Amino acid sequence: MLYGDGTQTRDFTHVDDIVRGLELAATHELDGVYNPGTGESYEFNTVVEMLNDELGTDIDPEYVENPIPESVYVSDTCADAEKMADATRWEPKISFSEGLRRVCRAYEDGP
């Protein structure tokens, strides 16, 4: 299910990149707010299409009304990792499409 029409966006960063960023933050003894991310955002509808392509499926999302009031719902997010990169030289190494492939591998042989 997708809230609304699926056009909201998010910056999807692979967990391995986040863990590496946390390790660097600890090593550099960072204090404050840092935002590791890819700096690229994808619509939820696009994510569904990419999942279908990767898994060889043709599943249409079910759209439902968003229970979160529009006044507080954040429709679009995209990380700005510049502060993290400046402090640690961190940058994402796993693209969204590669991360998606890695996640989908667990489903290649079916349940």
N, C-alpha and C positions, 0 to 999 in steps of 0.2 A: 504494500500500500504506500502511496505517496500522498503527502498533504498537498492540497491545492492542485495546481496544474503541472507540477514537476519542473517548473522553470527556475526554482531557487537554486542557488549555487553554493558549492563548498570547495575548499582547498583540501584535497585528499592527499595526505602524506603517509607514506608507508611506515609501518611501525618500526622497522629496522633503522630507518633514517631518524626517527624520533628518539629511539634508544641511544643511537650514536650521539645525537645532540645532547641528551641528558648526561651521558658520560663526559662529554666535553665540557658541559656546564659545571659538572662536579670537579673535573680536573682543573678548570680555570677559576674555580671558586666564585662563580658568578653570583651576583646578588641583584635582584630586581626582576623585571618582566622581560622575557625573551619569547619570541614567537617563531619557532622553527616551522617551516612549511615550504611548499614548492613555489608559491607565488603564482600558481595557475589554478583557476577554478573551473568546475564542470557542473553543468546542469544535471539534476537528478535524472531527467529524461535521457540525457546522453549516457549517463552511467548505466541505465537499464539497457540501452541499445548496445553498449560495449559488452555488458555481461551476456546478453543474448548472442552476440557475435562470438565471444570467447567460448561459451558453453554449447554453442550450436542449438540454441533454443529460440523460440519465437513467442515469448511471454509478454503480454501487454500489461502495464501497470494498472492497478486499481487506484483511482484517485478518490480521496476522501476529503471532507472538509477539515481544515486545519483547526484543531481545538485550542491552539494558542492564539490569543488575541493579536490582531495585526499591529496593535500599538506597541507590542513587546517582541513580536517574532522577528528574528533577523533573517531576511530572505537571502542575502548574499554575503558570503565571507570569503576572504582571500588573505592568506598570511603574508606579512612583510618580514622576511627573515634577515633583513639587512643588519640589524643590531646584533643578532646572533652570529652572522658571518663575520662582522667586524671584530667581535670579541674572541671568536674561536676558529675562524676560517671554515666553519661548518657550512655545508651546502648539501642539498638532497642529492642522492646518487641513484635512487630508484624512481623512474618515471611512473606516472599514473598507470599507463598501459602495461608496463612491466609488473607493477605491483598487483594490478588486476589479474594478470596471467598467473602470478604466484599464488594468489588467493584461490583462483579457480582450479588449480591443479588438484586440489583435494577432492574435487567433484568429478574428475575425468572418468573414473571407473564406476560412477554411480554409487548409490547407497549400499 
